[in-house]
Structure formats: structure tokens, C-alpha cells
Amino acid sequence: MSSINTSYLNPITVILIGIPGLEHVQFWIGFPFFAVCLVALLGNIILLIIIPTEPSLHQPMYIFLAVLAATDIGLCAAIAPKMLAVFWFRSCSMAFDTCLVQLFFIHALQCMESGILLAMAFDRYVAICDPLRHTSILTPSILGRMVVVVAIRATVLVGLLPILIKRLHVFRSIFIAHSYCEHMAVVKLAAEDVQVNKACGLFVGFTILGFDMIFILISYILIFQAVFRLHQKEARLKAFNTCTAHILVFLEFYVLAFFSFFSHRFGHVAPSTHILLSTIYLLVPPALNPIVYGVKNKVISKHVAQMFLVKHQSQQ
């Protein structure tokens, strides 16, 4: 690695600081994050076991939920190992190219999660506003195409971010003030003009998160209009109840996402606060999603109870 006037030319490695200002308690901070990761992995693996094996869950909403569960497992796997290594073992060094790979997978999986939430909102719209054509519109081939489009969109757009970083050669520092390789945290290390990188980051964020959020909100406006046109109170409650799990997941994802997105670019939030909240944003939704759907769906909760009951009986 060459150094020019305290700058670094084509750095081979970077150093993850973790949480600036909280280095002395990072070891203990790692334990609640580890617990959240365990809950996320266990909950989403259970979903991936139950949904394919239970015929009554072979519906568009739960097929999308299975894809969301797989995405959440990938997100935890992309973040947790290195983050916990930094917190617990002070293993802060990371190859620059590996950092870019982590950056790509974290942001691509985030964008896939957003796209799946949009697909789930479309499913709820069709199920409530045009129930007689629900199965004919959302056929297995259409569901597969929707998932493929979501994956391609995330891969292509997020793929621009590490490619544009690779064109940068001179960096003022190799110390990343974060617990994982986040796009803006890496871009801010550069000693060159990064306006294109910042603009691309905003473009990708608004094209995916902004687009998806707008259309999810439009879907729910149309859904609520259809629900309130129902004459029977029981029918309105039943229709609304089918959406509550998705609404909770949507709110937890986008509120945290936009807070993290804007605070890093325009806000004056303390670095330690931002890093804690951005890590919570990435790890808490994967842990909450299976809990929300497990509580709301009797079939899933019944299967979970049976799994643990069988395990308990086998131990006796």
C-alpha cells in the first residue's frame, strides 16, 4: 500500500472501527446484536421449513414471505460475522475488494427486501380489490417473474455502487467509521471528487426505496377505499386483518430505512447513534418479520408450536 501525503493509493485493506466513541463497550454491544441475529436466523429458517411443506400456505403472500425470509437470512449472513468479529475479537482488518463485495450484498439484499414488500402489497391489492381474479392474475409463473425482476433490478442498480468506487484511487484514510462496509461510509474515505458516487447512491435509493414506498402507499390507499366501501363491519375487519402483518413490516422497514438514509447524508446525528440505528435497521426487521407473520397467521403459529412440542417430548 502506497502512502502519498497521508493519503492512500489503491488501498489493499481497510479497517472497520466499529462504533466510534463506543469502542470500550463494543464487546457488550455485540451480545444483543448476536441475540437479534439468532432470532432472525431461527425465525426465517422455520418459515422456510413450514411454507413449502404446508399446502394451505402455497399462496402468493406466503411465497413472497418465503423469498423475504431467504433475503433476511442472506442479510444477516452478510453483516453479522464480520461485525461480531470486530466487536468481540478486534478483527478489524478487511480486504478492500471484500469490503466492496459486502457492500454490494448488503445493499442489494436491502433493495430486494423492498421489492418483495412491494410485491406483497400488490398481492394484497389484488386479493381485496379483485378477489375473483386473484389466483388467475398471480399465477406461479407470474410470481416467479416478479421475484426475478426484483432480483435483477437490485443487482443491476446496486452493482453500480462498487463499480464507481473502484474508479477511485486516492483515499485520505482506510479507517471506516462503521461496523460494516456501508456505501457512504466508504465513499467518504476518498480524496477525489465523489459527486458521481453520491449522486448514484441517491439515484439508487430513490429509484428503489422511493419508488417502492410510493407504490405501496398507493396500493394501500386503493385497498382502504375498497375496504371502507364494504357494508358489513365484519367483512371490513376481516379484509383489514389480512393486511395488518404487511403494514407492520412495511412501517418497520421504511421508517428505519429513510432515517438511516437521510441522517447519513444530510443530518447531524452523532456517528455512534447513526451506526447503532443503521445496524438496528438492518438486523431488527429480519428478526421481527417472522414473529409478526407467525403471530398473525394461525397455521404458521400452530406449526411452530408443534415443532417445539415434538422437540420437547423427544427430550423427555
C-alpha positions in Angstrom: 0.0 0.0 0.0 1.4 3.3 -1.0 1.1 6.5 1.0 1.2 10.0 -0.5 0.9 12.9 1.9 -1.2 10.9 4.4 -3.3 9.6 1.5 -3.5 6.0 0.4 -3.1 5.0 -3.2 -5.2 2.0 -4.2 -5.5 0.6 -0.7 -5.4 -3.2 -0.4 -7.1 -3.3 3.0 -9.5 -1.2 5.1 -10.1 -1.0 8.8 -13.6 -1.2 10.3 -13.6 0.9 13.5 -17.0 -0.4 14.7 -18.9 2.2 16.6 -16.7 5.4 17.1 -16.8 6.6 20.6 -18.2 3.3 22.0 -15.1 1.1 21.3 -14.8 0.4 25.1 -18.3 -1.2 25.2 -18.4 -2.8 21.8 -17.8 -6.2 23.3 -21.0 -6.0 25.3 -23.0 -4.3 22.5 -22.2 -7.4 20.4 -24.3 -9.7 22.6 -27.8 -8.1 21.9 -26.9 -7.9 18.2 -25.9 -11.6 18.3 -29.2 -12.4 20.0 -31.2 -10.5 17.3 -29.3 -12.4 14.6 -30.1 -15.7 16.2 -33.8 -14.8 16.4 -33.7 -13.7 12.8 -32.0 -16.9 11.6 -34.1 -19.2 13.6 -37.4 -17.5 12.7 -36.7 -17.3 9.0 -35.4 -20.8 8.8 -38.6 -22.0 10.4 -40.6 -20.1 7.8 -38.6 -21.7 5.0 -39.4 -25.1 6.5 -43.1 -24.5 7.1 -44.2 -22.7 4.0 -43.0 -25.3 1.4 -44.4 -28.2 3.4 -47.8 -26.7 4.3 -50.2 -26.8 1.3 -52.5 -24.1 2.8 -49.6 -21.7 2.6 -49.0 -22.2 -1.1 -50.4 -18.7 -1.8 -48.8 -15.7 -3.3 -48.5 -13.8 0.0 -46.6 -16.7 1.7 -44.5 -17.5 -1.3 -43.3 -13.9 -1.2 -42.8 -14.3 2.6 -40.6 -17.3 1.9 -38.5 -15.2 -0.5 -38.4 -12.4 2.1 -37.2 -14.9 4.7 -34.4 -16.1 2.4 -33.4 -12.5 1.8 -33.3 -11.8 5.5 -31.1 -14.8 6.1 -28.7 -13.6 3.5 -28.7 -10.1 5.0 -27.8 -11.4 8.5 -25.1 -13.6 6.9 -23.6 -10.6 5.1 -23.4 -8.4 8.2 -23.2 -10.4 11.4 -19.9 -12.4 11.1 -17.6 -9.5 10.4 -19.5 -7.1 12.7 -19.3 -9.6 15.6 -15.6 -10.3 14.8 -15.0 -6.5 15.1 -16.9 -6.2 18.4 -15.6 -9.4 20.1 -12.2 -10.2 18.7 -10.9 -6.8 17.4 -10.6 -8.3 14.0 -11.0 -5.0 12.2 -8.9 -5.5 9.0 -10.7 -6.4 5.8 -9.5 -6.6 2.2 -10.8 -3.6 0.2 -12.3 -5.9 -2.5 -14.0 -8.0 0.2 -15.4 -4.8 1.6 -16.9 -3.9 -1.7 -18.4 -7.4 -2.0 -20.0 -7.0 1.4 -21.3 -3.5 0.4 -22.9 -5.0 -2.7 -24.7 -7.8 -0.9 -25.9 -5.7 2.0 -27.4 -3.0 -0.3 -28.7 -5.5 -2.9 -30.5 -7.6 -0.3 -31.9 -4.4 1.2 -33.3 -3.5 -2.2 -34.6 -7.0 -2.8 -36.5 -6.8 0.6 -38.0 -3.5 -0.6 -39.1 -5.0 -3.9 -40.6 -8.1 -2.2 -42.6 -5.8 0.2 -44.0 -4.0 -3.0 -44.9 -7.4 -4.5 -46.7 -8.3 -1.3 -48.6 -5.0 -1.3 -49.7 -5.8 -4.9 -50.9 -9.2 -3.8 -53.0 -7.6 -1.0 -54.4 -5.1 -3.5 -55.5 -7.8 -5.9 -56.8 -10.1 -3.1 -59.0 -7.3 -1.7 -59.9 -5.2 -4.8 -60.3 -8.0 -7.3 -60.6 -11.3 -5.3 -62.3 -13.3 -8.0 -59.3 -12.9 -10.3 -56.6 -13.2 -7.6 -55.4 -16.7 -8.5 -55.7 -16.1 -12.2 -53.6 -12.9 -12.0 -50.9 -14.1 -9.6 -50.1 -17.4 -11.2 -46.9 -19.3 -10.2 -45.2 -18.1 -13.4 -46.1 -14.5 -12.7 -44.8 -14.8 -9.1 -41.5 -16.3 -10.4 -41.1 -13.4 -12.9 -41.8 -10.8 -10.3 -39.1 -12.3 -8.0 -36.7 -12.4 -10.9 -37.4 -8.8 -11.8 -36.9 -7.7 -8.2 -33.5 -9.6 -8.1 -32.3 -8.2 -11.4 -33.3 -4.6 -10.5 -31.4 -4.8 -7.2 -28.3 -6.5 -8.8 -28.0 -4.0 -11.7 -28.7 -0.8 -9.8 -26.7 -1.7 -6.6 -23.9 -3.1 -8.8 -23.2 0.4 -10.0 -22.1 1.4 -6.5 -18.9 -0.7 -6.1 -18.1 -0.2 -9.8 -18.0 3.5 -9.3 -15.9 3.2 -6.1 -13.4 1.1 -7.9 -12.7 4.0 -10.3 -11.4 5.9 -7.2 -7.7 5.5 -6.5 -6.6 8.0 -3.8 -8.1 7.8 -0.3 -7.5 10.1 2.6 -8.0 7.2 5.1 -8.5 3.5 5.3 -10.4 3.6 8.6 -14.2 3.1 8.0 -16.2 4.6 10.9 -18.8 1.8 10.8 -19.3 -1.8 11.8 -19.8 -3.0 8.2 -19.0 -1.6 4.7 -21.8 0.9 4.0 -21.7 2.8 0.7 -21.4 6.4 2.0 -19.0 5.4 4.8 -16.6 4.0 2.1 -17.2 6.9 -0.3 -16.3 9.5 2.4 -12.8 8.0 2.6 -11.9 9.1 -0.9 -9.7 12.1 -1.5 -11.0 12.5 -5.1 -14.2 14.0 -6.4 -17.1 11.7 -5.3 -20.1 13.7 -6.6 -20.9 11.0 -9.1 -20.8 8.4 -6.3 -23.1 10.4 -4.1 -25.5 11.1 -6.9 -25.6 7.4 -7.9 -26.3 6.5 -4.3 -29.2 8.9 -4.1 -30.4 7.7 -7.5 -30.4 4.0 -6.4 -32.0 4.9 -3.1 -34.8 6.9 -4.6 -35.3 4.6 -7.6 -35.8 1.6 -5.4 -36.8 2.6 -1.9 -38.7 5.8 -3.0 -40.4 4.1 -6.0 -41.4 1.1 -3.9 -42.7 3.2 -1.0 -44.8 5.4 -3.3 -46.5 2.4 -5.0 -47.0 0.6 -1.7 -48.8 3.7 -0.3 -50.9 4.0 -3.5 -51.8 0.3 -3.1 -53.0 0.8 0.4 -55.0 3.9 -0.4 -56.9 1.8 -3.0 -57.2 -1.1 -0.5 -58.6 1.2 2.2 -61.1 2.7 -0.3 -62.2 -0.8 -1.2 -62.4 -1.9 2.4 -64.5 1.1 3.6 -66.9 0.5 0.7 -67.8 -2.9 2.3 -71.2 -2.7 4.0 -70.6 -5.3 6.8 -68.4 -4.4 9.6 -67.2 -8.0 10.0 -66.1 -8.0 6.3 -64.2 -4.7 6.7 -62.4 -6.1 9.8 -61.6 -9.4 8.0 -60.2 -7.6 5.0 -58.2 -5.2 7.1 -56.9 -8.0 9.2 -55.3 -9.7 6.2 -53.1 -6.6 5.7 -52.0 -5.8 9.2 -48.9 -8.0 9.2 -47.7 -6.5 5.9 -48.4 -3.0 7.2 -46.3 -3.5 10.3 -43.4 -5.0 8.3 -43.7 -2.1 5.8 -43.6 0.5 8.5 -40.7 -1.0 10.4 -38.6 -1.3 7.2 -39.2 2.1 5.6 -39.2 4.3 8.7 -35.8 2.9 9.8 -34.6 2.9 6.2 -35.3 6.5 5.4 -34.0 7.7 8.8 -30.7 5.9 8.2 -30.5 7.1 4.6 -31.1 10.8 5.2 -29.2 11.1 8.5 -26.0 9.8 6.9 -26.2 12.3 4.1 -27.9 15.4 5.4 -28.3 15.0 9.2 -26.1 16.0 12.1 -26.6 12.8 14.1 -23.7 11.6 16.3 -21.8 8.9 14.4 -22.3 6.3 17.2 -26.1 7.0 17.1 -26.2 6.7 13.4 -24.2 3.4 13.3 -26.3 1.9 16.0 -29.6 2.8 14.3 -28.4 1.8 10.9 -27.4 -1.6 12.3 -30.7 -1.9 14.1 -32.4 -1.1 10.8 -30.6 -3.9 9.0 -30.9 -6.6 11.7 -34.2 -5.9 13.5 -36.7 -6.3 10.6 -35.3 -9.8 9.7 -35.9 -10.7 13.3 -39.4 -9.1 13.6 -40.8 -10.3 10.2 -41.2 -14.0 11.1 -42.5 -13.0 14.5 -45.2 -10.7 13.1 -46.3 -13.2 10.5 -46.1 -16.1 13.0 -48.4 -14.3 15.4 -50.8 -13.1 12.8 -51.1 -16.5 10.9 -52.7 -19.4 12.9 -51.3 -22.0 10.5 -47.7 -20.8 11.0 -48.0 -20.4 14.8 -49.6 -23.9 15.0 -46.7 -25.5 13.1 -44.1 -23.6 15.2 -45.8 -24.9 18.4 -45.9 -28.4 17.0 -42.2 -28.2 16.1 -41.1 -27.2 19.6 -43.6 -29.6 21.3 -42.2 -32.5 19.4 -38.7 -31.5 20.3 -39.7 -31.1 24.0 -41.4 -34.5 24.0 -38.4 -36.2 22.3 -36.1 -34.8 25.1 -38.2 -36.3 27.9 
